[in-house]
Amino acid sequence: MKRILASVLLLGATAGLGAAAAAPARFDWFEYTGRDDLFAPPVPAGQYRNPILAGFYPDPAICRVGEDYYLINSTFSYFPGIPIFHSRDLVNWTQIGNVIDRPSQLDFTGKRITRSLFAPTIKYHAGVFYVVCTHVDGGGNFLVTATNPAGPWSDPQWLSFDGIDPSLFFDDDGRAWMVNNGNPPDNKPLYQGHRAIWLQEFDVAKKQLVGPRSIIVNGGVDLSKKPVWIEGPHLFKKDGWYYLCCAEGGTSIQHSQVILRSKAPTGPFVPWDKNPILTQRDLDGNAPQAVTATGHANLIEGPDGNWWAVFLAIRPFLNGYQATGRETFLLPMKWTDDGWPLVLPAGERVPYTVASPKGASLRPVPLPLTGNFTWRDEFDSGAERLAPLWLMLRTPKETWWSLTAPKGVLSLTPRADSLDGLGNPAFFGRRVQHSKFEAALALAPVSEGVSAGLAIFQSEEHFYYCGVRRNGEGLTVFLELANSKKPTTIAHVDLPAAAPVELRVVAAELSGSFEYRTLGGEWKALVAAADLTPITTNAAGGGNHFTGAVVGPFTRLEP
């Protein structure tokens, strides 16, 4: 708090300058605590807990290089984009960077939060890592490369084909292939959701597609049943067979994973007669500890020689509602005697605790990714780089944050961009990873014409903002809600003096208490039982909304 008091003195020197030269909002610390009942029991030795990446970590893709595993996820219009994680046992993961971490790489300005980066995949070949991805509503499909997975990654090289969900496959004969979700034959869908999987050869030296494009799956495993949204294809080879693993059914409660195989990468691909190899769509999604929307799987051989599947799924916490988004799960899989992979038999629920590869046990990590924990950021790294889990909305065009002016404080310069726009507001969010959580921060008094505080963001039309603004010699603490319409203030209280303030939200599924206190005081409720339904993915669009909630410090210029 000494750093905040120093910030108060800095504020006094600039208080008379007005909004046009508003002093930065200064945050002393931020703390997040998760307390889900599901995560309360200890995990037995030799087991791990699902999800392996809790919170908004959808569309997992994985590759293996020797004893090392690397995993990436979709991030849509958040920046930095495409987090990359490292593990040696598939259970304990550490974020080592972000693939899209320079504003010069991609621009998400003007894009809704659920657009931009869809379903990246990662592969390794001859000393080079390859990530291919789709910039939706941007330049389309692109490729970036690196020799070190922690970065730096190259600028995008654009690829000349339509569709989404591209994935590379390097064959053992030296050739490479690209598969992706694309339009149906002749661009004439037979029904809504009719898509196809396309294949084309990839020239590794030129980093571009060559030769003819062809459809290798039309519609799904059985076109007569009108399957929808065949997507997320991954091609791999085992025992002389080429396997094509795809998601089918759309990324909501009808989601599933299917498998096909061929003796050649160009097909013909024959589906397994016991598909899907993974789904929860036939089970009650409102049952206790239910898991839904399983799919978008990637299969890989584990360190124990057995095969494993990483996939996305949802943990609904009450009547199907959830705010955490699609998360990354891990399950062992088996090969049938006739050479087909099976992740989970029909009618079997996704387990939350599972025996680990080689008996690996969960270890403490600096940035916890699953289970119950408290994580605190004191903003005292001494460098201008925040922890890699922090996200901002869209690509920054200028640097409006600092960790060194003064040191040990996160300083955010207020901007006109706000949470309900399509710009780059002065906001950093970390993923909400629990249905029961607390998020709190401490901030110095703000200058005239500025507000600052704690925001929980799900979309441009769905967020809470608990903020503080000047009110003469004092402050006003307020709570603002956006719920499918223009944000409105739903509560406020005046404080007599401009002193440092702490703000927090205590969330329990669909109810949250927004609270405040001054230095040395007791917590007081601004709103004791706010309805948190507006910040669920259900309210923001359900199956058409692809992200989860994030929470963190925010400041803006007041109108």
SEVORO-488639 format. One record per residue (C-alpha): x, z, y; residue in three letters; residue number from 1. Coordinates in steps of 0.05 Angstrom, whole numbers, plus 5000, padded with zeros to 4 digits. Layout:
% residues N
BAVEX     u     w     v    r    k
BAVEX     X     Z     Y  Ala  NUM
...
//
This chain:
% residues 559
BAVEX     u     w     v    r    k
BAVEX  5000  5000  5000  Met    1
BAVEX  5060  5007  5046  Lys    2
BAVEX  5064  4931  5047  Arg    3
BAVEX  4991  4927  5069  Ile    4
BAVEX  5005  4977  5125  Leu    5
BAVEX  5062  4933  5148  Ala    6
BAVEX  5014  4875  5147  Ser    7
BAVEX  4966  4914  5192  Val    8
BAVEX  5022  4918  5245  Leu    9
BAVEX  5032  4843  5238  Leu   10
BAVEX  4958  4832  5247  Leu   11
BAVEX  4957  4873  5311  Gly   12
BAVEX  5008  4826  5342  Ala   13
BAVEX  4963  4765  5328  Thr   14
BAVEX  4893  4794  5336  Ala   15
BAVEX  4882  4763  5404  Gly   16
BAVEX  4901  4692  5384  Leu   17
BAVEX  4832  4673  5358  Gly   18
BAVEX  4810  4632  5298  Ala   19
BAVEX  4851  4571  5317  Ala   20
BAVEX  4915  4610  5304  Ala   21
BAVEX  4887  4661  5255  Ala   22
BAVEX  4937  4706  5221  Ala   23
BAVEX  4943  4698  5146  Pro   24
BAVEX  4901  4743  5101  Ala   25
BAVEX  4947  4790  5064  Arg   26
BAVEX  4934  4814  4994  Phe   27
BAVEX  4976  4872  4967  Asp   28
BAVEX  4957  4866  4893  Trp   29
BAVEX  4906  4838  4845  Phe   30
BAVEX  4884  4870  4779  Glu   31
BAVEX  4842  4844  4721  Tyr   32
BAVEX  4817  4886  4663  Thr   33
BAVEX  4778  4861  4602  Gly   34
BAVEX  4736  4907  4559  Arg   35
BAVEX  4697  4866  4509  Asp   36
BAVEX  4666  4905  4452  Asp   37
BAVEX  4687  4848  4405  Leu   38
BAVEX  4760  4861  4421  Phe   39
BAVEX  4757  4937  4416  Ala   40
BAVEX  4775  4946  4342  Pro   41
BAVEX  4849  4941  4329  Pro   42
BAVEX  4873  4879  4292  Val   43
BAVEX  4903  4897  4224  Pro   44
BAVEX  4976  4881  4213  Ala   45
BAVEX  4988  4811  4189  Gly   46
BAVEX  4925  4785  4222  Gln   47
BAVEX  4908  4752  4288  Tyr   48
BAVEX  4847  4750  4333  Arg   49
BAVEX  4804  4692  4355  Asn   50
BAVEX  4802  4663  4405  Pro   51
BAVEX  4877  4655  4410  Ile   52
BAVEX  4868  4633  4482  Leu   53
BAVEX  4808  4669  4512  Ala   54
BAVEX  4773  4641  4573  Gly   55
BAVEX  4770  4571  4600  Phe   56
BAVEX  4821  4536  4554  Tyr   57
BAVEX  4783  4476  4525  Pro   58
BAVEX  4804  4414  4487  Asp   59
BAVEX  4867  4442  4454  Pro   60
BAVEX  4920  4392  4431  Ala   61
BAVEX  4982  4413  4393  Ile   62
BAVEX  5048  4385  4368  Cys   63
BAVEX  5105  4412  4327  Arg   64
BAVEX  5180  4403  4339  Val   65
BAVEX  5220  4437  4285  Gly   66
BAVEX  5200  4510  4286  Glu   67
BAVEX  5167  4505  4354  Asp   68
BAVEX  5094  4491  4371  Tyr   69
BAVEX  5068  4467  4438  Tyr   70
BAVEX  4995  4469  4459  Leu   71
BAVEX  4959  4441  4520  Ile   72
BAVEX  4888  4443  4548  Asn   73
BAVEX  4842  4408  4597  Ser   74
BAVEX  4839  4434  4668  Thr   75
BAVEX  4793  4383  4703  Phe   76
BAVEX  4801  4389  4779  Ser   77
BAVEX  4841  4453  4780  Tyr   78
BAVEX  4913  4452  4802  Phe   79
BAVEX  4964  4460  4773  Pro   80
BAVEX  4938  4419  4715  Gly   81
BAVEX  4947  4420  4639  Ile   82
BAVEX  4979  4487  4620  Pro   83
BAVEX  5031  4483  4565  Ile   84
BAVEX  5042  4540  4516  Phe   85
BAVEX  5096  4554  4465  His   86
BAVEX  5094  4591  4399  Ser   87
BAVEX  5133  4596  4334  Arg   88
BAVEX  5077  4627  4292  Asp   89
BAVEX  5012  4595  4320  Leu   90
BAVEX  4988  4665  4337  Val   91
BAVEX  5030  4690  4396  Asn   92
BAVEX  5030  4642  4454  Trp   93
BAVEX  5068  4642  4520  Thr   94
BAVEX  5053  4595  4578  Gln   95
BAVEX  5118  4560  4597  Ile   96
BAVEX  5092  4516  4652  Gly   97
BAVEX  5041  4464  4674  Asn   98
BAVEX  5047  4389  4662  Val   99
BAVEX  5016  4370  4730  Ile  100
BAVEX  5050  4418  4778  Asp  101
BAVEX  5070  4373  4836  Arg  102
BAVEX  5020  4348  4888  Pro  103
BAVEX  5054  4280  4885  Ser  104
BAVEX  5033  4270  4812  Gln  105
BAVEX  4957  4268  4820  Leu  106
BAVEX  4906  4279  4875  Asp  107
BAVEX  4840  4313  4858  Phe  108
BAVEX  4814  4315  4929  Thr  109
BAVEX  4740  4299  4933  Gly  110
BAVEX  4728  4310  4859  Lys  111
BAVEX  4678  4361  4832  Arg  112
BAVEX  4711  4416  4792  Ile  113
BAVEX  4687  4387  4725  Thr  114
BAVEX  4719  4319  4737  Arg  115
BAVEX  4791  4295  4739  Ser  116
BAVEX  4834  4315  4678  Leu  117
BAVEX  4798  4306  4611  Phe  118
BAVEX  4826  4321  4542  Ala  119
BAVEX  4902  4313  4545  Pro  120
BAVEX  4942  4305  4481  Thr  121
BAVEX  5015  4321  4469  Ile  122
BAVEX  5064  4287  4421  Lys  123
BAVEX  5139  4288  4409  Tyr  124
BAVEX  5182  4229  4389  His  125
BAVEX  5258  4217  4390  Ala  126
BAVEX  5274  4272  4440  Gly  127
BAVEX  5216  4258  4487  Val  128
BAVEX  5150  4295  4497  Phe  129
BAVEX  5090  4251  4513  Tyr  130
BAVEX  5025  4274  4546  Val  131
BAVEX  4969  4224  4553  Val  132
BAVEX  4906  4242  4590  Cys  133
BAVEX  4848  4213  4630  Thr  134
BAVEX  4840  4222  4705  His  135
BAVEX  4764  4215  4708  Val  136
BAVEX  4740  4185  4775  Asp  137
BAVEX  4813  4174  4791  Gly  138
BAVEX  4863  4124  4763  Gly  139
BAVEX  4839  4126  4691  Gly  140
BAVEX  4885  4137  4632  Asn  141
BAVEX  4958  4155  4643  Phe  142
BAVEX  5022  4178  4609  Leu  143
BAVEX  5073  4230  4631  Val  144
BAVEX  5138  4247  4595  Thr  145
BAVEX  5191  4302  4593  Ala  146
BAVEX  5252  4320  4553  Thr  147
BAVEX  5238  4394  4564  Asn  148
BAVEX  5166  4415  4552  Pro  149
BAVEX  5172  4468  4607  Ala  150
BAVEX  5184  4410  4656  Gly  151
BAVEX  5196  4375  4699  Pro  152
BAVEX  5145  4323  4676  Trp  153
BAVEX  5147  4252  4703  Ser  154
BAVEX  5099  4221  4752  Asp  155
BAVEX  5041  4187  4717  Pro  156
BAVEX  5049  4118  4687  Gln  157
BAVEX  4980  4086  4687  Trp  158
BAVEX  4954  4053  4624  Leu  159
BAVEX  4909  3992  4625  Ser  160
BAVEX  4851  4011  4581  Phe  161
BAVEX  4782  4041  4593  Asp  162
BAVEX  4751  4103  4562  Gly  163
BAVEX  4773  4175  4555  Ile  164
BAVEX  4809  4221  4506  Asp  165
BAVEX  4872  4180  4492  Pro  166
BAVEX  4918  4203  4436  Ser  167
BAVEX  4985  4175  4412  Leu  168
BAVEX  5008  4169  4340  Phe  169
BAVEX  5081  4153  4322  Phe  170
BAVEX  5084  4122  4253  Asp  171
BAVEX  5144  4129  4206  Asp  172
BAVEX  5156  4054  4208  Asp  173
BAVEX  5176  4057  4282  Gly  174
BAVEX  5109  4032  4309  Arg  175
BAVEX  5063  4073  4353  Ala  176
BAVEX  4988  4070  4365  Trp  177
BAVEX  4939  4094  4417  Met  178
BAVEX  4868  4116  4399  Val  179
BAVEX  4813  4135  4448  Asn  180
BAVEX  4739  4142  4460  Asn  181
BAVEX  4710  4078  4490  Gly  182
BAVEX  4648  4035  4498  Asn  183
BAVEX  4610  4010  4437  Pro  184
BAVEX  4616  3938  4414  Pro  185
BAVEX  4603  3887  4469  Asp  186
BAVEX  4589  3946  4515  Asn  187
BAVEX  4518  3948  4488  Lys  188
BAVEX  4499  4018  4466  Pro  189
BAVEX  4444  4022  4413  Leu  190
BAVEX  4423  4091  4438  Tyr  191
BAVEX  4443  4143  4489  Gln  192
BAVEX  4511  4174  4469  Gly  193
BAVEX  4532  4114  4428  His  194
BAVEX  4608  4109  4434  Arg  195
BAVEX  4666  4082  4393  Ala  196
BAVEX  4738  4098  4375  Ile  197
BAVEX  4787  4044  4396  Trp  198
BAVEX  4858  4030  4373  Leu  199
BAVEX  4915  3990  4404  Gln  200
BAVEX  4990  3987  4391  Glu  201
BAVEX  5036  4024  4440  Phe  202
BAVEX  5104  3996  4459  Asp  203
BAVEX  5149  4058  4462  Val  204
BAVEX  5205  4025  4500  Ala  205
BAVEX  5160  3995  4554  Lys  206
BAVEX  5111  4053  4552  Lys  207
BAVEX  5051  4006  4553  Gln  208
BAVEX  4998  3980  4506  Leu  209
BAVEX  5009  3913  4471  Val  210
BAVEX  4970  3868  4425  Gly  211
BAVEX  4895  3867  4412  Pro  212
BAVEX  4847  3925  4419  Arg  213
BAVEX  4799  3939  4362  Ser  214
BAVEX  4743  3986  4345  Ile  215
BAVEX  4759  4029  4284  Ile  216
BAVEX  4697  4074  4287  Val  217
BAVEX  4630  4050  4314  Asn  218
BAVEX  4583  4107  4334  Gly  219
BAVEX  4608  4159  4285  Gly  220
BAVEX  4610  4172  4210  Val  221
BAVEX  4540  4142  4199  Asp  222
BAVEX  4514  4095  4252  Leu  223
BAVEX  4445  4095  4220  Ser  224
BAVEX  4436  4168  4240  Lys  225
BAVEX  4452  4152  4313  Lys  226
BAVEX  4511  4200  4320  Pro  227
BAVEX  4530  4215  4392  Val  228
BAVEX  4596  4223  4428  Trp  229
BAVEX  4648  4207  4376  Ile  230
BAVEX  4709  4228  4416  Glu  231
BAVEX  4775  4267  4418  Gly  232
BAVEX  4808  4224  4364  Pro  233
BAVEX  4873  4245  4331  His  234
BAVEX  4910  4200  4282  Leu  235
BAVEX  4960  4229  4233  Phe  236
BAVEX  4991  4210  4166  Lys  237
BAVEX  4997  4251  4102  Lys  238
BAVEX  5013  4230  4031  Asp  239
BAVEX  5005  4156  4046  Gly  240
BAVEX  4937  4164  4080  Trp  241
BAVEX  4922  4154  4154  Tyr  242
BAVEX  4872  4207  4176  Tyr  243
BAVEX  4828  4200  4237  Leu  244
BAVEX  4801  4267  4260  Cys  245
BAVEX  4746  4264  4314  Cys  246
BAVEX  4695  4307  4348  Ala  247
BAVEX  4622  4286  4342  Glu  248
BAVEX  4556  4311  4371  Gly  249
BAVEX  4576  4327  4443  Gly  250
BAVEX  4614  4388  4468  Thr  251
BAVEX  4556  4437  4464  Ser  252
BAVEX  4517  4470  4408  Ile  253
BAVEX  4513  4406  4367  Gln  254
BAVEX  4589  4398  4368  His  255
BAVEX  4624  4383  4302  Ser  256
BAVEX  4689  4356  4274  Gln  257
BAVEX  4691  4297  4226  Val  258
BAVEX  4746  4263  4185  Ile  259
BAVEX  4758  4191  4163  Leu  260
BAVEX  4817  4159  4128  Arg  261
BAVEX  4850  4092  4112  Ser  262
BAVEX  4911  4063  4079  Lys  263
BAVEX  4930  4029  4145  Ala  264
BAVEX  4929  4053  4217  Pro  265
BAVEX  4885  3993  4235  Thr  266
BAVEX  4832  4012  4183  Gly  267
BAVEX  4783  4004  4153  Pro  268
BAVEX  4769  4079  4160  Phe  269
BAVEX  4723  4111  4110  Val  270
BAVEX  4688  4177  4127  Pro  271
BAVEX  4687  4235  4080  Trp  272
BAVEX  4620  4242  4046  Asp  273
BAVEX  4621  4317  4059  Lys  274
BAVEX  4629  4313  4135  Asn  275
BAVEX  4631  4351  4181  Pro  276
BAVEX  4693  4391  4166  Ile  277
BAVEX  4676  4442  4220  Leu  278
BAVEX  4611  4460  4256  Thr  279
BAVEX  4567  4519  4274  Gln  280
BAVEX  4506  4478  4295  Arg  281
BAVEX  4464  4500  4236  Asp  282
BAVEX  4474  4574  4249  Leu  283
BAVEX  4438  4621  4298  Asp  284
BAVEX  4477  4618  4363  Gly  285
BAVEX  4445  4683  4387  Asn  286
BAVEX  4467  4724  4328  Ala  287
BAVEX  4515  4782  4341  Pro  288
BAVEX  4587  4757  4348  Gln  289
BAVEX  4564  4685  4342  Ala  290
BAVEX  4610  4627  4356  Val  291
BAVEX  4581  4560  4379  Thr  292
BAVEX  4602  4490  4400  Ala  293
BAVEX  4661  4485  4351  Thr  294
BAVEX  4698  4419  4354  Gly  295
BAVEX  4752  4378  4387  His  296
BAVEX  4800  4400  4333  Ala  297
BAVEX  4873  4383  4323  Asn  298
BAVEX  4903  4393  4253  Leu  299
BAVEX  4975  4412  4241  Ile  300
BAVEX  5021  4440  4187  Glu  301
BAVEX  5039  4512  4200  Gly  302
BAVEX  5104  4551  4192  Pro  303
BAVEX  5081  4574  4124  Asp  304
BAVEX  5070  4503  4098  Gly  305
BAVEX  4995  4510  4101  Asn  306
BAVEX  4953  4470  4149  Trp  307
BAVEX  4916  4497  4209  Trp  308
BAVEX  4864  4474  4260  Ala  309
BAVEX  4862  4490  4334  Val  310
BAVEX  4795  4475  4365  Phe  311
BAVEX  4749  4494  4422  Leu  312
BAVEX  4689  4540  4415  Ala  313
BAVEX  4644  4584  4457  Ile  314
BAVEX  4629  4659  4452  Arg  315
BAVEX  4558  4669  4479  Pro  316
BAVEX  4549  4741  4499  Phe  317
BAVEX  4474  4749  4514  Leu  318
BAVEX  4417  4701  4497  Asn  319
BAVEX  4466  4643  4494  Gly  320
BAVEX  4495  4657  4563  Tyr  321
BAVEX  4569  4659  4577  Gln  322
BAVEX  4616  4651  4636  Ala  323
BAVEX  4682  4645  4599  Thr  324
BAVEX  4675  4571  4581  Gly  325
BAVEX  4703  4536  4521  Arg  326
BAVEX  4761  4573  4489  Glu  327
BAVEX  4817  4557  4440  Thr  328
BAVEX  4808  4581  4368  Phe  329
BAVEX  4853  4577  4307  Leu  330
BAVEX  4832  4573  4233  Leu  331
BAVEX  4868  4558  4168  Pro  332
BAVEX  4845  4495  4132  Met  333
BAVEX  4848  4472  4060  Lys  334
BAVEX  4860  4405  4027  Trp  335
BAVEX  4812  4385  3972  Thr  336
BAVEX  4838  4359  3906  Asp  337
BAVEX  4821  4288  3926  Asp  338
BAVEX  4858  4294  3993  Gly  339
BAVEX  4807  4313  4046  Trp  340
BAVEX  4817  4368  4098  Pro  341
BAVEX  4764  4422  4105  Leu  342
BAVEX  4767  4474  4161  Val  343
BAVEX  4704  4513  4147  Leu  344
BAVEX  4650  4504  4093  Pro  345
BAVEX  4579  4490  4117  Ala  346
BAVEX  4541  4552  4135  Gly  347
BAVEX  4603  4596  4143  Glu  348
BAVEX  4614  4630  4210  Arg  349
BAVEX  4679  4627  4249  Val  350
BAVEX  4715  4693  4237  Pro  351
BAVEX  4745  4733  4294  Tyr  352
BAVEX  4802  4763  4253  Thr  353
BAVEX  4842  4721  4204  Val  354
BAVEX  4905  4728  4162  Ala  355
BAVEX  4964  4700  4202  Ser  356
BAVEX  5014  4647  4181  Pro  357
BAVEX  5071  4682  4145  Lys  358
BAVEX  5037  4748  4161  Gly  359
BAVEX  5055  4743  4235  Ala  360
BAVEX  5026  4800  4277  Ser  361
BAVEX  5003  4801  4349  Leu  362
BAVEX  5057  4820  4399  Arg  363
BAVEX  5051  4844  4470  Pro  364
BAVEX  5064  4787  4519  Val  365
BAVEX  5074  4789  4596  Pro  366
BAVEX  5011  4747  4608  Leu  367
BAVEX  4959  4768  4556  Pro  368
BAVEX  4916  4711  4530  Leu  369
BAVEX  4867  4747  4484  Thr  370
BAVEX  4841  4816  4467  Gly  371
BAVEX  4827  4873  4516  Asn  372
BAVEX  4881  4885  4568  Phe  373
BAVEX  4897  4902  4640  Thr  374
BAVEX  4939  4852  4679  Trp  375
BAVEX  4963  4867  4749  Arg  376
BAVEX  4999  4821  4798  Asp  377
BAVEX  5039  4858  4851  Glu  378
BAVEX  5060  4792  4883  Phe  379
BAVEX  5132  4817  4884  Asp  380
BAVEX  5168  4763  4845  Ser  381
BAVEX  5213  4749  4905  Gly  382
BAVEX  5200  4674  4899  Ala  383
BAVEX  5147  4627  4925  Glu  384
BAVEX  5121  4611  4855  Arg  385
BAVEX  5061  4650  4830  Leu  386
BAVEX  5050  4668  4756  Ala  387
BAVEX  5032  4603  4719  Pro  388
BAVEX  4961  4626  4703  Leu  389
BAVEX  4938  4623  4776  Trp  390
BAVEX  4896  4563  4793  Leu  391
BAVEX  4872  4531  4858  Met  392
BAVEX  4816  4483  4870  Leu  393
BAVEX  4843  4412  4873  Arg  394
BAVEX  4910  4386  4896  Thr  395
BAVEX  4941  4420  4957  Pro  396
BAVEX  4963  4375  5014  Lys  397
BAVEX  5000  4431  5050  Glu  398
BAVEX  5028  4500  5033  Thr  399
BAVEX  4978  4552  5056  Trp  400
BAVEX  5005  4610  5014  Trp  401
BAVEX  5068  4652  5014  Ser  402
BAVEX  5099  4709  4973  Leu  403
BAVEX  5156  4721  5022  Thr  404
BAVEX  5124  4727  5091  Ala  405
BAVEX  5127  4786  5083  Pro  406
BAVEX  5156  4799  5014  Lys  407
BAVEX  5113  4832  4963  Gly  408
BAVEX  5048  4807  4994  Val  409
BAVEX  5007  4746  4978  Leu  410
BAVEX  4993  4714  5046  Ser  411
BAVEX  4939  4661  5049  Leu  412
BAVEX  4928  4621  5112  Thr  413
BAVEX  4853  4613  5125  Pro  414
BAVEX  4826  4543  5121  Arg  415
BAVEX  4762  4508  5139  Ala  416
BAVEX  4755  4485  5067  Asp  417
BAVEX  4707  4530  5029  Ser  418
BAVEX  4686  4542  4958  Leu  419
BAVEX  4624  4498  4964  Asp  420
BAVEX  4663  4437  4987  Gly  421
BAVEX  4707  4386  4952  Leu  422
BAVEX  4772  4403  4988  Gly  423
BAVEX  4828  4453  4975  Asn  424
BAVEX  4805  4522  4999  Pro  425
BAVEX  4853  4580  5006  Ala  426
BAVEX  4834  4608  4938  Phe  427
BAVEX  4873  4628  4876  Phe  428
BAVEX  4834  4643  4813  Gly  429
BAVEX  4853  4668  4745  Arg  430
BAVEX  4808  4655  4685  Arg  431
BAVEX  4752  4704  4668  Val  432
BAVEX  4768  4719  4595  Gln  433
BAVEX  4715  4772  4579  His  434
BAVEX  4640  4785  4583  Ser  435
BAVEX  4657  4856  4608  Lys  436
BAVEX  4712  4857  4659  Phe  437
BAVEX  4736  4886  4725  Glu  438
BAVEX  4773  4848  4779  Ala  439
BAVEX  4800  4884  4841  Ala  440
BAVEX  4846  4871  4899  Leu  441
BAVEX  4873  4904  4963  Ala  442
BAVEX  4877  4869  5030  Leu  443
BAVEX  4895  4883  5101  Ala  444
BAVEX  4844  4876  5157  Pro  445
BAVEX  4832  4804  5177  Val  446
BAVEX  4835  4774  5246  Ser  447
BAVEX  4776  4749  5287  Glu  448
BAVEX  4743  4687  5260  Gly  449
BAVEX  4768  4698  5189  Val  450
BAVEX  4741  4728  5126  Ser  451
BAVEX  4778  4746  5063  Ala  452
BAVEX  4763  4779  4996  Gly  453
BAVEX  4747  4769  4923  Leu  454
BAVEX  4712  4707  4895  Ala  455
BAVEX  4684  4691  4826  Ile  456
BAVEX  4678  4616  4821  Phe  457
BAVEX  4642  4575  4769  Gln  458
BAVEX  4625  4512  4809  Ser  459
BAVEX  4614  4488  4879  Glu  460
BAVEX  4542  4512  4875  Glu  461
BAVEX  4553  4574  4833  His  462
BAVEX  4598  4630  4859  Phe  463
BAVEX  4600  4700  4888  Tyr  464
BAVEX  4644  4718  4947  Tyr  465
BAVEX  4654  4792  4965  Cys  466
BAVEX  4689  4788  5032  Gly  467
BAVEX  4710  4825  5095  Val  468
BAVEX  4706  4800  5166  Arg  469
BAVEX  4720  4831  5235  Arg  470
BAVEX  4663  4864  5272  Asn  471
BAVEX  4691  4885  5339  Gly  472
BAVEX  4737  4943  5327  Glu  473
BAVEX  4711  4951  5256  Gly  474
BAVEX  4698  4909  5194  Leu  475
BAVEX  4638  4882  5157  Thr  476
BAVEX  4639  4879  5081  Val  477
BAVEX  4591  4827  5055  Phe  478
BAVEX  4569  4794  4990  Leu  479
BAVEX  4554  4719  4990  Glu  480
BAVEX  4519  4682  4933  Leu  481
BAVEX  4516  4608  4919  Ala  482
BAVEX  4462  4593  4868  Asn  483
BAVEX  4446  4518  4866  Ser  484
BAVEX  4439  4518  4942  Lys  485
BAVEX  4477  4534  5006  Lys  486
BAVEX  4513  4601  5001  Pro  487
BAVEX  4475  4659  5032  Thr  488
BAVEX  4494  4731  5049  Thr  489
BAVEX  4454  4778  5004  Ile  490
BAVEX  4484  4845  5027  Ala  491
BAVEX  4530  4874  5079  His  492
BAVEX  4555  4940  5107  Val  493
BAVEX  4593  4956  5171  Asp  494
BAVEX  4657  4998  5171  Leu  495
BAVEX  4676  5033  5236  Pro  496
BAVEX  4751  5019  5234  Ala  497
BAVEX  4794  4960  5217  Ala  498
BAVEX  4832  4992  5159  Ala  499
BAVEX  4859  4965  5093  Pro  500
BAVEX  4803  4953  5043  Val  501
BAVEX  4799  4947  4968  Glu  502
BAVEX  4745  4905  4934  Leu  503
BAVEX  4725  4900  4862  Arg  504
BAVEX  4672  4873  4815  Val  505
BAVEX  4654  4910  4752  Val  506
BAVEX  4619  4860  4706  Ala  507
BAVEX  4579  4875  4643  Ala  508
BAVEX  4552  4810  4615  Glu  509
BAVEX  4497  4788  4663  Leu  510
BAVEX  4502  4846  4711  Ser  511
BAVEX  4557  4863  4761  Gly  512
BAVEX  4571  4918  4811  Ser  513
BAVEX  4607  4894  4875  Phe  514
BAVEX  4643  4952  4906  Glu  515
BAVEX  4690  4970  4963  Tyr  516
BAVEX  4732  5028  4988  Arg  517
BAVEX  4778  5044  5045  Thr  518
BAVEX  4847  5074  5037  Leu  519
BAVEX  4842  5139  4998  Gly  520
BAVEX  4766  5135  4993  Gly  521
BAVEX  4717  5132  4936  Glu  522
BAVEX  4687  5068  4909  Trp  523
BAVEX  4620  5051  4940  Lys  524
BAVEX  4571  4999  4914  Ala  525
BAVEX  4554  4942  4961  Leu  526
BAVEX  4507  4915  4907  Val  527
BAVEX  4503  4958  4845  Ala  528
BAVEX  4469  4910  4797  Ala  529
BAVEX  4479  4838  4820  Ala  530
BAVEX  4452  4784  4773  Asp  531
BAVEX  4513  4747  4745  Leu  532
BAVEX  4471  4691  4714  Thr  533
BAVEX  4490  4644  4771  Pro  534
BAVEX  4564  4645  4751  Ile  535
BAVEX  4551  4628  4678  Thr  536
BAVEX  4566  4559  4652  Thr  537
BAVEX  4493  4555  4631  Asn  538
BAVEX  4470  4559  4704  Ala  539
BAVEX  4523  4510  4727  Ala  540
BAVEX  4501  4456  4679  Gly  541
BAVEX  4507  4480  4608  Gly  542
BAVEX  4535  4426  4562  Gly  543
BAVEX  4549  4382  4622  Asn  544
BAVEX  4592  4435  4655  His  545
BAVEX  4661  4438  4624  Phe  546
BAVEX  4696  4497  4657  Thr  547
BAVEX  4691  4572  4657  Gly  548
BAVEX  4692  4623  4713  Ala  549
BAVEX  4755  4642  4751  Val  550
BAVEX  4765  4702  4797  Val  551
BAVEX  4815  4718  4852  Gly  552
BAVEX  4833  4724  4926  Pro  553
BAVEX  4801  4677  4977  Phe  554
BAVEX  4802  4669  5052  Thr  555
BAVEX  4770  4621  5100  Arg  556
BAVEX  4758  4607  5173  Leu  557
BAVEX  4689  4631  5193  Glu  558
BAVEX  4642  4581  5226  Pro  559
//
